[in-house]
Amino acid sequence: MNRAVFLDRDGTLNYDSKDYVKSVEEFKIFKNTPAAIRKLTDAGFLIIVITNQSGISRGYFSEEELERMHQKLRQKVDEAGGRIDAIYYCPHHPDDNCNCRKPGPENINKAAKRFDINLANSYFIGDSKKDIVAGKKAGCKTVLVKTGIKDYSEKAIQNWEIQPDSIFSDILGAAKMITGQHSEDGDL
């Protein structure tokens, strides 16, 4: 069975926006994202993005524009020597009560079945409580990165019912920990 690192997108791999990331022009990848994904790729992990994109159902952008954003992400990662194996997204509105929207684990489970992934030996990295819940529900180790637009105060995180296994300032710190390299940040 394979190992994977599941990655949230907005706030984890790229800058998030309270007004949604609506176009390829607004889609700005964090400086450390390509290098972090390369480290994880080189360590033998499958790289799978799991993202909620309700902006589609809200009419803020099209699936074609979303694909252009994902092409930009893949290109930057490829240029750095990394790889993204798959991207799963939920296009539904939160009120639709679909099964593919995080914190539900359906898209993680779909990927696990498709790629023969051992979830207990895999990680979910995200910037929000719903990412941590989705990763835990799927049986992954979870890592919170503080690069989104959420409240990352110690008090706020301690109030979460489900706690991340590790917390890092960004995806590169998380990638170093996962691959066994030293990082300045620490585990919980």
C-alpha positions as CSV (number, residue, x, y, z in Angstrom):
1,M,0.0,0.0,0.0
2,N,1.1,3.6,-0.7
3,R,1.6,6.5,1.7
4,A,0.1,9.9,0.8
5,V,0.2,13.5,2.0
6,F,-3.2,15.0,1.5
7,L,-3.1,18.8,1.2
8,D,-5.8,21.4,1.6
9,R,-5.4,24.2,-1.0
10,D,-6.5,27.7,0.0
11,G,-4.5,28.9,3.1
12,T,-2.2,25.8,2.9
13,L,-0.6,25.9,-0.6
14,N,-1.7,29.4,-1.7
15,Y,-2.9,32.6,-0.2
16,D,-6.6,32.5,0.9
17,S,-9.1,35.3,0.6
18,K,-12.3,36.1,2.6
19,D,-13.8,37.0,-0.8
20,Y,-12.7,33.6,-2.4
21,V,-9.8,33.0,-4.8
22,K,-11.8,33.5,-8.0
23,S,-9.3,33.6,-10.8
24,V,-5.9,32.4,-11.9
25,E,-4.7,36.0,-11.5
26,E,-5.8,35.9,-7.8
27,F,-4.2,32.5,-7.3
28,K,-0.9,33.2,-5.5
29,I,1.1,30.2,-4.4
30,F,3.2,30.4,-1.2
31,K,6.9,30.7,-1.8
32,N,7.6,27.5,0.1
33,T,4.9,25.3,-1.5
34,P,6.9,23.9,-4.5
35,A,9.9,23.1,-2.3
36,A,7.8,21.4,0.3
37,I,5.9,19.3,-2.2
38,R,9.2,18.3,-3.8
39,K,10.5,17.1,-0.4
40,L,7.4,15.0,0.1
41,T,7.5,13.7,-3.5
42,D,11.2,12.7,-3.1
43,A,10.3,10.9,0.1
44,G,8.0,8.7,-1.8
45,F,4.6,10.1,-0.8
46,L,1.7,10.5,-3.2
47,I,0.6,14.1,-3.2
48,I,-3.2,14.6,-3.3
49,V,-5.0,18.0,-2.9
50,I,-8.4,17.9,-1.2
51,T,-10.2,21.2,-1.4
52,N,-13.7,22.7,-0.9
53,Q,-14.5,25.1,-3.8
54,S,-18.0,26.3,-3.1
55,G,-17.2,29.4,-5.1
56,I,-18.3,27.3,-8.1
57,S,-21.8,26.7,-6.8
58,R,-22.0,30.4,-5.7
59,G,-21.2,31.5,-9.2
60,Y,-17.9,33.2,-8.4
61,F,-15.9,31.2,-10.8
62,S,-16.3,28.3,-13.3
63,E,-14.8,24.8,-13.2
64,E,-12.7,25.9,-16.2
65,E,-11.2,28.7,-14.1
66,L,-10.6,26.3,-11.2
67,E,-8.8,24.0,-13.7
68,R,-6.6,27.0,-14.8
69,M,-5.7,27.6,-11.1
70,H,-4.8,24.0,-10.7
71,Q,-2.7,24.0,-13.9
72,K,-0.7,26.9,-12.4
73,L,-0.2,25.0,-9.2
74,R,0.9,21.8,-11.0
75,Q,3.3,23.8,-13.2
76,K,5.1,25.5,-10.3
77,V,5.4,22.2,-8.4
78,D,6.7,20.4,-11.6
79,E,9.2,23.2,-12.2
80,A,10.6,22.6,-8.6
81,G,10.9,18.8,-9.2
82,G,7.8,17.8,-7.3
83,R,4.5,16.2,-8.3
84,I,0.8,16.4,-7.6
85,D,-0.8,13.0,-8.2
86,A,-4.4,14.1,-8.0
87,I,-6.7,17.0,-7.0
88,Y,-10.2,16.3,-5.6
89,Y,-12.5,19.2,-5.1
90,C,-16.0,19.7,-3.8
91,P,-17.9,22.3,-5.9
92,H,-21.0,22.3,-3.7
93,H,-22.5,25.0,-1.5
94,P,-22.3,24.2,2.3
95,D,-26.1,24.1,2.4
96,D,-26.2,21.2,-0.2
97,N,-25.2,18.8,2.6
98,C,-23.0,16.7,0.2
99,N,-20.7,14.0,1.3
100,C,-17.6,15.3,-0.5
101,R,-17.3,18.6,1.4
102,K,-14.7,18.7,4.2
103,P,-14.9,18.1,7.2
104,G,-16.3,14.9,5.6
105,P,-13.6,12.4,4.5
106,E,-15.3,11.2,1.2
107,N,-12.7,12.7,-1.2
108,I,-9.9,11.3,1.0
109,N,-11.5,7.9,0.9
110,K,-12.0,8.1,-2.8
111,A,-8.3,8.8,-3.3
112,A,-7.3,6.1,-0.9
113,K,-9.3,3.5,-2.9
114,R,-8.0,4.8,-6.3
115,F,-4.4,4.9,-5.2
116,D,-4.3,2.0,-2.7
117,I,-3.3,4.3,0.2
118,N,-2.7,3.2,3.7
119,L,-4.4,6.1,5.5
120,A,-2.8,5.2,8.9
121,N,0.6,5.9,7.3
122,S,-0.5,9.1,5.6
123,Y,-0.9,12.7,6.6
124,F,-3.4,15.5,6.1
125,I,-2.0,19.0,6.1
126,G,-4.4,22.0,6.3
127,D,-5.0,25.4,7.7
128,S,-8.4,24.9,9.4
129,K,-10.3,22.9,11.9
130,K,-12.4,21.3,9.1
131,D,-9.1,20.0,7.5
132,I,-8.0,18.5,10.8
133,V,-11.4,16.9,11.3
134,A,-11.5,15.5,7.8
135,G,-8.0,14.0,8.2
136,K,-8.8,12.5,11.6
137,K,-12.1,11.0,10.3
138,A,-10.1,9.3,7.5
139,G,-7.6,7.9,9.9
140,C,-4.6,10.1,8.9
141,K,-2.1,11.9,11.0
142,T,-2.9,15.6,10.9
143,V,-0.8,18.7,10.7
144,L,-2.1,22.3,11.1
145,V,-0.2,25.1,9.2
146,K,-0.7,28.7,10.3
147,T,-0.7,30.2,6.8
148,G,-4.4,30.8,6.3
149,I,-6.7,33.6,7.4
150,K,-8.0,31.9,10.6
151,D,-7.4,32.6,14.3
152,Y,-4.3,30.6,15.2
153,S,-4.0,31.7,18.8
154,E,-3.2,29.0,21.3
155,K,-6.6,29.6,23.0
156,A,-8.6,29.3,19.7
157,I,-6.9,26.0,18.7
158,Q,-7.3,24.5,22.3
159,N,-11.1,25.0,21.9
160,W,-11.2,22.7,18.9
161,E,-12.9,19.4,19.8
162,I,-10.4,17.5,17.6
163,Q,-6.7,18.6,17.9
164,P,-4.0,18.4,15.2
165,D,-1.2,16.0,15.8
166,S,1.4,18.7,14.9
167,I,1.4,22.4,14.3
168,F,3.8,24.3,12.0
169,S,4.1,27.8,10.8
170,D,4.0,26.7,7.1
171,I,4.0,23.7,4.8
172,L,7.8,23.5,4.5
173,G,8.1,23.0,8.3
174,A,5.5,20.3,8.0
175,A,7.2,18.6,5.1
176,K,10.5,18.6,7.0
177,M,8.9,16.9,10.0
178,I,7.1,14.3,7.8
179,T,10.3,13.5,5.9
180,G,12.4,13.3,9.1
181,Q,14.3,16.5,8.7
182,H,14.8,19.0,11.5
183,S,12.4,21.9,11.7
184,E,12.4,25.0,13.9
185,D,8.7,24.4,14.8
186,G,7.7,21.7,17.1
187,D,5.2,18.9,17.6
188,L,2.5,19.3,20.1
